[in-house]
Amino acid sequence: MSYYVIHILNHSSKLSIDRGCLVCTSPDQPERRIPKSDVLGIIVAAHGVIFTADCISNLLENNCVILHCDKKYKPIGKTVRLNQIVHNDIFGRQIERQSDFYNALWNRLWRTKVSNQAKLLDILGIKHLLWNLLNQQKYDESHLARYYWGYYFRLFKNHPKIREHRKANHPINQMLNYSYAVMNAIIHRSAIIHGLNTQLGIHHKYRFKSDPLVYDLIEPLRPICEYMLAKFHIQNPQKPIQDWLKYIANNLINLRVKTKYEKTIKMLYGIDRYVSSVTNCFNTGSLKNLFLIDLSDIIIEKHNEK
């Protein structure tokens, strides 16, 4: 079965359900039909988009996540299924776990993120000291982040000087934020399916209208988005941001992840396995079976660009 993240980039598009298919019609564009069961997420990045009520209910029944963006492609909201599908026993485990458990879990997630960032710089042929900094007994997370972005941004002509998270103005930061939003939607969907309450974070604290658990779970996966943007830029240095929006959704979920015995699975299933293992950690109180996606397990190509 193929799964899709659908991007709505044409203004005044209409989405409806007909005979088990999601139907998208746009002015001056051919009608598009996809089995509704194959739709993982929909990202709305256009104006005047209409969903029929039947369409929304059908999508939510299939655990589809609808992400809404503003004029700068910045995610500003999402439509997800009600929290009634959160399993009470897992919710209880999330509440019961002590700070030592949360600290240990966060340390594994964060170190995997930095390790993946270091491996990305290695893949791109960039000499760096990130491994040495990570292996120090005492390290400053913000210092490591500034160090990494200083090298990563040099891949791009007219690169940004800083990493902009909210209200980003530089196109590179906008594209990064958009790719994280796609990854967030996939993680959010998987967390809901496995019964996790996304408002109970591991490290990030709850704020009004936030999902701190999703912010925590994406951390080790961010370098995958950063790798894909670097790859896209190297291969298509003159392409506009709209082409990136289509590229990230079409390619992210289809990346291949190596598992035991040299078997490979799609990134979509890798993320689901990762989130499922986090659920198991909450249930057992142990990190023994935590499954983390390592950048070296992604089927990627080597690049020589400095």
Secondary structure, 3 states (H helix, E strand, C coil): CCCEEEEECCCCCEEEEECCEEEEECCCCCCEEEEHHHEEEEEECCCCCEECHHHHHHHHHCCCEEEEECCCCCEEEEECCCHHHCCHHHHHHHHHCCHHHHHHHHHHHHHHHHHHHHHHHHHCCCCCCHHHHHCCCCCCHHHHHHHHHHHHHHHCCCCCCCCCCCCCCCHHHHHHHHHHHHHHHHHHHHHHHCCCCCCCCCCCCCCCCCCHHHHHHHHHHHHHHHHHHHHHHHHCCCCCHHHHHHHHHHHHCCCEEECHHHCEEEHHHHHHHHHHHHHHHHHHCCCCCCCCCCHHHECCCCCCCC
